[in-house]
């Protein structure tokens, strides 16, 4: 075929395309793709367009306009053109979700970690879905009805109860479902830890101190921080950051302070007053400290 024949063929295909309508997924700020005479073209969607599946009419070779909504049958026929795979939902996103492979044995797809799936709807966390891959993107088709929804419900309940991944006990849980739960659990733990770090850092920063690290306990945080370059360790209550153990001798008055106000006391001590440190490996261990200086609350009860 000569170059002129090829150009004529392409021109005819373009003319035919401009006279047709086509179905495509529409996402805000993204172009739609079509194949013309074997060549993939991208078109910008003009005018108002809601995210989702749409029937479009080309205005030019690089612009198209939404003219209607496709039926479920049309969407299914479109998606059937692409290979099918099953995925497990691990996160909701603005235009869909993140998912991992529901069957690692499917060697057609080697997925490393969660992948974005677009236009996800009507599905809950940890449920299995049927998706299609068009060579570039994963598109949601439907909930996988073959998988018992009680499995995903159990995982959601366990997550709400903050059950560690190694304490999941339910028959028929697959390795992939355990992996999905672990991913979501760890992400939640990291988010909670980040929130705690921000809270402790802000409280200390207001007083001119700097957070170094912390250990979370059942109802308290043991916080390591620096005041003017000098390290300190104190234990504070989770709910209001009231001091439980200041880490220095305050004659049993530890609970008069919160984390921020404690910094001022420590700074004053560093300014010349002798500080007696309290805690494991310090000048005075915690048990001996409370025997010598009972907490004010306990002392008041005795009276």
Residue pairs with C-beta under 8 A, 6 or more apart in sequence:
1 9
9 37
10 36
10 37
10 39
13 36
13 37
14 36
14 61
17 34
17 36
17 58
17 61
18 58
18 60
18 61
20 57
20 58
21 55
21 56
21 57
21 67
22 34
22 55
22 56
22 58
22 64
23 53
23 54
23 55
23 56
23 70
23 74
23 75
23 78
24 32
24 33
24 34
24 53
24 54
24 56
25 32
25 52
25 53
25 54
25 118
25 119
25 139
26 32
26 45
26 49
26 50
26 51
26 52
26 53
26 54
26 56
26 66
27 51
27 95
27 118
27 119
28 49
28 51
28 95
31 42
31 43
31 44
31 45
32 42
32 43
32 45
32 56
32 64
33 40
33 41
33 42
33 43
34 40
34 41
34 43
34 58
35 41
41 61
41 62
42 62
43 56
43 58
43 61
43 62
43 63
43 64
44 62
44 63
44 64
45 56
45 63
45 64
45 65
45 66
46 59
46 63
46 64
46 65
47 65
47 66
48 66
49 66
51 95
51 119
52 69
52 119
53 69
53 70
53 75
53 78
53 119
54 66
54 68
54 69
54 70
55 66
55 67
55 68
55 69
55 70
56 64
56 65
56 66
56 67
57 64
57 65
57 67
58 64
59 65
70 78
76 141
79 132
79 139
79 141
80 132
82 132
82 133
82 134
82 135
82 139
83 108
83 132
83 133
84 130
84 131
84 132
84 141
85 101
85 102
85 103
85 106
85 108
85 109
85 130
85 131
85 132
85 133
85 138
86 101
86 102
86 103
86 106
86 128
86 129
86 130
86 131
86 144
87 99
87 100
87 101
87 102
87 115
87 117
87 128
87 129
87 131
87 138
88 99
88 100
88 101
88 102
88 126
88 127
88 128
88 129
88 176
88 177
88 180
89 97
89 98
89 99
89 117
89 120
89 123
89 124
89 125
89 126
89 127
89 128
89 129
89 180
90 97
90 98
90 99
90 100
90 114
90 125
90 126
90 180
90 183
90 184
91 97
91 98
91 114
91 125
91 184
91 187
92 120
92 125
93 116
95 118
95 119
96 116
96 117
96 118
96 119
96 120
96 140
97 116
97 117
97 120
97 123
97 140
98 114
98 115
98 116
98 117
99 114
99 115
99 117
99 129
99 131
99 138
100 111
100 113
100 114
100 115
100 176
100 179
100 180
100 183
101 109
101 111
101 176
102 128
102 144
102 147
102 174
102 176
103 176
104 175
104 176
109 133
114 183
115 138
116 137
116 138
117 129
117 131
117 138
117 139
117 140
118 137
118 138
118 139
118 140
119 139
119 140
120 129
120 140
121 140
122 143
123 129
123 140
123 143
124 152
124 156
125 152
125 155
125 156
125 159
125 184
126 151
126 152
126 155
126 156
126 177
126 180
126 181
126 184
127 143
127 144
127 147
127 149
127 152
128 143
128 144
128 146
128 147
128 152
129 140
129 141
129 142
129 143
129 144
130 141
130 142
130 143
130 144
131 138
131 139
131 140
131 141
132 138
132 139
132 141
133 139
148 172
151 170
151 172
151 173
151 177
154 170
155 168
155 177
155 180
155 181
158 168
158 181
159 181
159 184
159 185
159 188
162 185
162 188
164 185
165 178
165 181
165 182
165 185
168 178
168 181
193 216
196 214
196 216
196 221
197 211
197 214
199 241
200 211
200 214
200 221
200 223
200 225
200 241
200 259
201 210
201 211
203 241
203 258
203 259
203 260
204 210
204 211
204 223
204 225
204 259
204 260
204 263
206 260
207 259
207 260
207 261
207 263
207 264
208 227
208 228
208 263
208 267
209 225
209 226
209 227
209 263
209 266
210 225
210 226
211 223
211 224
211 225
212 224
212 225
212 226
212 231
213 223
213 224
214 221
214 222
214 223
214 224
215 221
215 222
217 235
219 237
219 238
219 239
220 235
220 236
220 237
220 238
220 244
221 235
221 236
221 238
221 241
222 233
222 234
222 235
223 233
223 234
223 235
223 236
223 259
224 231
224 232
224 233
225 231
225 232
225 233
225 234
225 263
226 232
227 263
227 266
227 267
227 270
228 267
228 270
230 270
232 247
232 248
232 266
233 247
233 279
234 243
234 245
234 246
234 247
234 259
234 262
235 243
235 244
235 245
235 247
236 242
236 243
236 244
236 258
236 259
237 243
237 244
240 258
241 258
241 259
241 260
242 255
242 257
242 258
243 254
243 255
243 256
243 257
243 258
243 259
243 262
244 254
244 255
245 254
245 278
245 279
245 286
246 254
246 257
246 262
246 265
246 278
247 277
247 278
247 279
247 282
248 265
248 266
248 269
248 275
248 276
248 277
248 278
249 275
249 276
249 277
249 278
249 284
249 289
249 293
250 256
250 257
250 265
250 293
251 293
252 290
252 293
252 294
252 295
252 296
252 299
253 296
254 295
255 295
255 296
255 297
256 296
257 265
266 275
269 275
276 283
276 284
277 283
277 284
278 284
278 285
278 286
278 289
279 285
279 286
280 286
284 292
294 302
